[in-house]
Amino acid sequence: MKQQMKMVTGLLICTCLVSGEELNRPAKWRKVLYRSSIVALSAANLIDIGSSWGGREMTPFLRSSDGRFGTRGASVKLGMLAGLVTTELWLVRKHPNAEIAATAANFGMAAMMSRIAANNIQIKASDSLRVSKNANPERLGRIIP
């Protein structure tokens, strides 16, 4: 009970110390962090596009007519990224307090896209190391099936 009272008292004191002017003006670090999250999301998307290029695509609206990821998939992904960032910029300009939520969402999506790209790279690496049963072991060098 004493700890709860100390906590409530501390929160009340901190609330009284913050003036109204400080609440209305967003901190500079929030803007820098938000812009950094946009850069991270863009980089993660570009890495995902690079890791998917030429591979077999499972998502129907991203695959080309031959079933591979190519120009069509890249343009769809970049278009979705452009739409998302444009909408976020408009939202943050209208509601500056939305910066924090947009930053968290961007970093979360960047982490997810990075994981997908890492999975694509792992799949391509395992495919390139696969050796057929009839392969000549002398030509393989140090690769062991």
C-alpha positions in Angstrom: 0.0 0.0 0.0 2.8 2.4 0.8 4.5 1.7 -2.5 1.3 2.5 -4.4 0.9 5.8 -2.5 4.5 6.7 -3.3 3.9 5.9 -6.9 0.8 8.0 -7.1 2.5 10.9 -5.3 5.5 10.7 -7.7 3.2 10.7 -10.7 1.3 13.7 -9.4 4.5 15.7 -8.8 5.8 14.9 -12.2 2.6 15.9 -13.8 2.7 19.3 -12.0 6.2 19.9 -13.2 5.4 19.6 -16.9 4.0 22.8 -18.3 1.4 23.0 -21.0 3.9 24.4 -23.6 6.1 21.3 -23.4 3.1 19.0 -24.1 2.1 20.9 -27.3 5.6 21.0 -29.0 6.9 17.6 -30.0 10.5 16.9 -29.1 13.2 16.9 -31.8 14.3 13.4 -31.0 10.8 12.1 -31.9 11.0 13.6 -35.4 14.5 12.2 -35.9 13.4 8.8 -34.7 10.3 8.9 -37.0 12.4 9.7 -40.0 14.9 7.0 -39.1 12.0 4.5 -39.0 11.0 5.5 -42.5 14.6 4.9 -43.7 14.7 1.5 -41.9 11.4 0.4 -43.4 12.5 1.5 -46.9 15.9 -0.3 -46.5 14.1 -3.5 -45.3 11.8 -3.4 -48.3 14.6 -3.0 -50.7 16.6 -5.9 -49.1 13.4 -8.0 -49.3 13.0 -7.2 -53.0 16.6 -8.0 -53.7 16.4 -11.3 -51.8 13.2 -12.3 -53.6 14.3 -11.3 -57.1 14.1 -14.2 -59.6 12.9 -16.7 -57.1 9.6 -18.6 -57.1 6.9 -16.4 -55.6 4.0 -17.8 -53.6 1.9 -14.6 -53.3 -0.4 -14.5 -56.4 -0.4 -10.7 -56.9 3.4 -10.4 -56.6 4.3 -13.2 -59.1 4.8 -12.6 -62.8 3.3 -14.8 -65.5 6.1 -17.3 -65.1 5.5 -17.6 -61.4 8.7 -15.8 -60.3 9.2 -12.5 -58.4 10.3 -9.8 -60.8 9.4 -6.3 -62.0 5.7 -6.8 -61.2 6.3 -7.8 -57.6 8.9 -5.1 -57.1 6.5 -2.4 -58.4 3.7 -3.6 -56.2 5.9 -3.6 -53.1 7.3 -0.2 -53.9 3.9 1.2 -54.6 2.6 -0.1 -51.3 5.6 1.4 -49.5 5.0 4.8 -51.2 1.3 4.8 -50.3 2.0 3.8 -46.7 4.7 6.5 -46.2 2.7 9.2 -47.9 -0.3 8.4 -45.7 1.8 8.4 -42.6 3.4 11.7 -43.4 0.0 13.2 -43.9 -1.3 11.8 -40.7 1.7 12.9 -38.7 1.5 16.4 -40.1 -2.2 16.6 -39.1 -1.7 14.9 -35.7 1.9 15.3 -34.4 1.2 13.0 -31.5 0.8 10.1 -34.0 4.6 10.2 -34.5 5.2 7.7 -31.7 2.7 5.1 -33.0 3.9 5.5 -36.6 7.5 5.1 -35.5 6.7 1.9 -33.6 4.7 0.6 -36.6 7.5 1.3 -39.0 10.2 -0.3 -36.9 7.9 -3.3 -36.4 7.3 -3.7 -40.1 11.0 -3.2 -40.8 11.8 -6.0 -38.5 9.2 -8.3 -40.1 10.5 -7.5 -43.6 14.1 -8.1 -42.5 13.1 -11.5 -41.2 11.4 -12.3 -44.5 14.5 -11.2 -46.4 16.7 -13.4 -44.2 14.4 -16.4 -44.8 14.6 -15.7 -48.6 18.4 -15.6 -48.4 18.5 -18.8 -46.4 16.3 -20.6 -48.9 18.4 -19.4 -51.9 21.6 -20.5 -50.1 20.2 -23.9 -49.3 19.1 -24.3 -52.9 22.5 -23.4 -54.3 24.2 -26.0 -51.9 21.9 -28.8 -53.0 23.8 -31.4 -55.0 22.3 -34.0 -57.3 23.1 -37.6 -56.7 24.9 -37.9 -60.1 27.3 -34.9 -59.4 31.0 -35.4 -59.8 32.5 -35.0 -56.2 35.8 -33.7 -57.6 34.1 -30.7 -59.2 32.3 -29.9 -56.0 35.4 -28.9 -54.2 34.7 -28.6 -50.4 30.9 -28.6 -50.7 29.6 -31.7 -48.9 26.1 -32.9 -49.7 
